[in-house]
Amino acid sequence: MTRSPARLVLPAPAKLNLFLHVVGRRADGYHRLQTLFQLLDFGDTIELQLRDDGKLLLHSDIVGVATADNLIYRAARLLQGASDSPWGADIHCEKRLPSGGGLGGGSSDAATTLVGLNQLWQCGLSKTELAQLGLTLGADVPVFVGGRSAWAEDIGETLTPVALPEQWFLVVDPGVQVTTATVFADKYLTRNTQPITLAAFRNPGGRNDCEPVTRRLFPAVNPMLDWLETFGTARMTGTGGCGFVAFPSRADALSAGEKVPAKWRWFIAQGVNESPLYKALKPRE
């Protein structure tokens, strides 16, 4: 057996929802969705250090979130229990992605933790098994475990990998933390959008059904989306407070980013079809 490293430093990339349709509701109350996940080459960083005493120590806190509720810690405990691993880990997270921004930061952190500890502990679980574990933590976790930009249906876990143009994006964060539960509980949320095909989306089509609700409940996102609209078709990602616009080149995205009002945070990133997580795990030639 190949000896596992004692330490891994891995990316936890962001995602964008290029569109998000709510097409119905299941008997269990969960909303049925269609969306297109675009992975980015920008995100958080997870550091995993092997421990031989079985303890899991998370050294990075999120204000207002208890360690037991942190998705990183929950992912580590979940894998430890599912694999009966005797190992533990010291875990650090360098956060770049805002909470409640719709960029998938918490879900991506959890996925990177699952994938990284699976290698560090030599558990031997497949991507499918890890994705099934991840789904119990959140509907967005499987796409990050899968490691490919993907067309998604049902609650977001039925995934079909898609090759997308690797264009550049300007992402703007107005500092608004939007809660998914609040948006999906709103009585004015559209819940009966007709399903579309990938070809229809590319022709073009699609919108974010959550955007009108978020604009009304969290009005601070409105000036940000309106400002982005001056550069092209602005979209909100997921149910979060961040917005984005696509550009054909890094230079174009950076030029627009340098004009972002000082009151908002922003970054530029390239869309990628393969997750930076799996590129980091590939053996060096």
C-alpha positions, 0 to 999 in steps of 0.5 A: 500500500502506498504510504499516505502523506501526514499532511495535506493542504488542499483547495476548497473551490467556489461555485457559481449557479449559472442559473437556478430553477425551482421546478417543484416540491417533493413529498418530503418538503424539499424543493426540486431544482435544475441548476448548472454548477460552474466550479471556479479556480478560487476558494478556501484552503483546508489544511489536514494534519494526521493525528494518531490519537483519533482526535479531531481538532478544528483550529479555525472558528466561524463566528456564531457557529459552534465547532460541533455544527461546523460543516468541516468538523461534521464532515470529519466526524462523519467519515471517521464513523463511516470508515471506523478510522482510528486516525484523527486530524488537526484541521485548519481552514483559511476562509476567503469565501463569505458565508451566505454568499451563494458560493458554496464555501461551507459545502466545498470545505466539507467536501475537501475535508471528506476527500482529503481525509479519505486519502490521509486516513487511507479509507479507500471510499469511492467518490460515489460513497463520499458524495453519499456521505456528503449529501447528508451534510448539504445538497451542494456537497456532492458536486464538490466531491464529484469535482466537475462542473455539472448540470444538476437536478432533483435537490441538486445531487443528481449530477451530469458533468458538463464541459463549459467554456472556461470564461472569467467571472467578476464576483461581487460580495455586498456583505449580505448574508442570505439564509437559504431557509429564509428564501425557500420558505418565502410564499412568493418563491416561484416553485413551478418553473418548467424544466429545461434542457442543457441545450435550451440553457445554452441557446440561451435561457435560464434565470435564478428563481430565487433572485426576486425573493432575495432582492425583496427580503435583502434589499442591500443586494439590489444596488450591487446587481444593478451595478453589475448589470452595466457590464452584462447579464448579472446573476445572483448565485444560488440563494446567496448575496453575491452576484456575478458577470461573465467576461471573455478574458481575465483582463476584461474581468479585472478591468471591471473589478477595479471599478467596483465601489469600495464598499463591496468586496470582489474577486475575479476567477476563471471557471474550470471544468475540473476542480482544483481539489483533484488537480492538487491531489494528482501525483506530480510527474 
